[in-house]
């Protein structure tokens, strides 16, 4: 099966890593595995771009610290149910569209990521840099994907009965000081 997400050689990408993170030292192996899992999910779902809902789903699967921000219980099960249903009905209306609220400039550097997902990766790296130059963690990305109210991750959280603003506050608190 051929990927629907365009692949480029390292030369075509200007020397960037082909995983689409494009944020060098700010995005460590932890986030690279999240992006890689989100990319596989996007291909499996038939989506052209990795969006914030793909990133949210991968964070919940790959990162226990990010999953802990959401806690346990029926709301987490409901959220996972919505994310899983995306490929079998819920979310099909998103196919053939690019996640972009218009609130952020289109980011073309991160091939295969929606503009909001690319902006979230950048924001996660910036949060880590403001904290002292460490690598971005899953909780940084979790906070970043719920910042824009037009993000698909925010829509899924809302449908599951989880307040994205509360998720942002808990993720920011768990990530540590962020001047």
C-alpha positions as CSV (number, residue, x, y, z in Angstrom):
1,X,0.0,0.0,0.0
2,X,1.4,3.3,-1.0
3,X,1.3,6.1,1.6
4,X,-1.0,9.0,0.8
5,X,1.3,11.4,2.8
6,X,3.9,12.6,0.4
7,X,7.5,11.5,1.2
8,X,10.5,13.5,0.4
9,X,14.2,12.6,0.4
10,X,16.4,14.3,3.1
11,X,17.8,16.5,0.3
12,X,14.3,17.7,-0.7
13,X,13.6,18.5,2.9
14,X,16.5,20.8,3.3
15,X,18.4,18.4,5.6
16,X,15.5,18.0,8.0
17,X,14.7,14.6,9.6
18,X,12.1,12.8,7.5
19,X,9.9,12.2,10.5
20,X,8.2,15.6,10.0
21,X,9.1,17.1,13.4
22,X,11.7,19.5,12.0
23,X,12.5,20.9,15.4
24,X,16.0,19.4,15.9
25,X,17.1,19.2,19.5
26,X,13.8,20.6,20.9
27,X,11.9,17.4,19.9
28,X,13.4,14.3,21.4
29,X,12.9,10.7,20.7
30,X,9.7,10.7,22.8
31,X,7.9,13.1,20.5
32,X,9.5,11.5,17.4
33,X,7.7,8.3,18.3
34,X,4.4,10.1,18.9
35,X,4.7,11.8,15.5
36,X,5.7,8.5,13.9
37,X,2.6,6.7,15.4
38,X,0.4,9.6,14.4
39,X,1.7,9.4,10.8
40,X,1.0,5.7,10.7
41,X,-2.5,6.3,12.0
42,X,-3.1,9.1,9.4
43,X,-2.1,6.7,6.6
44,X,-4.3,3.9,8.0
45,X,-7.2,6.4,8.2
46,X,-6.7,7.6,4.7
47,X,-5.9,11.1,5.8
48,X,-3.5,13.3,3.8
49,X,-2.1,15.1,6.9
50,X,-1.3,14.3,10.5
51,X,-3.7,16.5,12.5
52,X,-4.0,17.3,16.2
53,X,-6.5,14.5,16.8
54,X,-3.9,12.0,15.4
55,X,-1.3,13.5,17.8
56,X,-3.7,13.3,20.7
57,X,-4.5,9.6,20.0
58,X,-0.8,8.8,19.7
59,X,0.0,10.8,22.9
60,X,-2.5,8.7,24.8
61,X,-1.0,5.5,23.5
62,X,2.7,6.4,23.7
63,X,3.1,8.7,26.7
64,X,2.0,7.7,30.2
65,X,2.8,11.2,31.5
66,X,0.4,12.8,28.9
67,X,-2.2,10.2,29.6
68,X,-2.0,10.9,33.3
69,X,-3.0,14.5,32.7
70,X,-6.4,13.2,31.5
71,X,-6.8,10.9,34.5
72,X,-8.6,7.6,34.6
73,X,-12.3,6.8,34.4
74,X,-15.2,6.9,31.9
75,X,-14.2,10.2,30.3
76,X,-10.9,8.7,29.2
77,X,-12.6,5.6,27.8
78,X,-15.1,7.8,26.0
79,X,-12.3,9.9,24.5
80,X,-10.4,6.8,23.3
81,X,-13.7,5.6,21.8
82,X,-14.1,8.8,19.8
83,X,-10.5,8.6,18.6
84,X,-10.9,5.0,17.5
85,X,-14.2,5.7,15.8
86,X,-12.5,8.3,13.7
87,X,-11.5,5.8,11.1
88,X,-14.9,4.0,10.9
89,X,-17.3,7.0,10.8
90,X,-16.6,9.8,13.3
91,X,-14.1,12.1,11.6
92,X,-14.7,10.9,8.1
93,X,-15.9,14.5,7.3
94,X,-12.4,15.5,8.0
95,X,-11.0,13.5,5.1
96,X,-9.9,15.5,2.2
97,X,-9.7,18.6,4.3
98,X,-6.7,20.2,6.0
99,X,-6.9,21.1,9.6
100,X,-6.3,24.9,9.7
101,X,-8.2,27.4,11.8
102,X,-6.7,30.4,9.9
103,X,-5.4,31.7,13.2
104,X,-1.8,30.6,12.6
105,X,0.2,31.1,9.4
106,X,0.4,28.0,7.2
107,X,3.6,26.1,8.1
108,X,5.1,24.4,5.1
109,X,8.3,23.1,6.8
110,X,6.8,20.1,8.4
111,X,5.7,17.9,5.4
112,X,2.8,15.7,6.2
113,X,1.5,17.7,9.2
114,X,-1.6,19.9,9.1
115,X,-0.8,23.6,9.8
116,X,-2.3,23.3,13.3
117,X,-0.3,20.1,14.1
118,X,2.9,21.7,12.8
119,X,2.2,24.8,14.9
120,X,1.6,22.6,17.9
121,X,5.0,20.9,17.4
122,X,6.6,24.3,17.2
123,X,4.8,25.6,20.3
124,X,5.8,22.4,22.3
125,X,9.4,23.1,21.4
126,X,9.1,26.7,22.4
127,X,7.6,25.8,25.7
128,X,10.5,23.5,26.4
129,X,13.0,26.2,25.4
130,X,11.4,28.7,27.7
131,X,11.7,26.1,30.5
132,X,15.4,26.0,30.1
133,X,16.3,24.5,26.8
134,X,15.3,20.9,27.5
135,X,13.6,18.7,24.9
136,X,9.9,19.0,24.4
137,X,7.9,16.3,26.2
138,X,4.5,14.8,25.6
139,X,2.8,17.1,28.1
140,X,4.2,20.1,26.2
141,X,2.7,18.7,23.0
142,X,-0.6,17.9,24.8
143,X,-0.8,21.6,26.0
144,X,0.1,22.7,22.5
145,X,-2.6,20.8,20.7
146,X,-5.4,22.2,22.8
147,X,-4.4,25.9,22.5
148,X,-6.4,26.6,19.3
149,X,-10.2,26.1,19.8
150,X,-10.5,25.1,16.1
151,X,-8.1,22.1,16.5
152,X,-9.6,18.7,15.9
153,X,-8.2,17.5,19.2
154,X,-10.2,20.2,20.9
155,X,-13.4,19.0,19.1
156,X,-12.8,15.4,20.2
157,X,-12.1,16.4,23.8
158,X,-15.3,18.5,23.8
159,X,-17.4,15.6,22.4
160,X,-15.9,13.3,25.1
161,X,-17.0,15.8,27.8
162,X,-13.4,16.9,28.7
163,X,-12.7,20.6,29.0
164,X,-9.7,21.5,26.8
165,X,-8.9,24.5,29.0
166,X,-8.6,22.2,32.0
167,X,-6.4,19.8,30.0
168,X,-4.1,22.8,29.0
169,X,-3.8,23.9,32.6
170,X,-3.0,20.4,33.9
171,X,-0.5,19.7,31.1
172,X,1.2,23.1,31.7
173,X,1.3,22.4,35.4
174,X,2.8,18.9,34.9
175,X,5.3,20.2,32.4
176,X,6.8,22.5,34.9
177,X,7.5,26.3,35.1
178,X,7.0,28.1,31.8
179,X,7.9,31.7,32.0
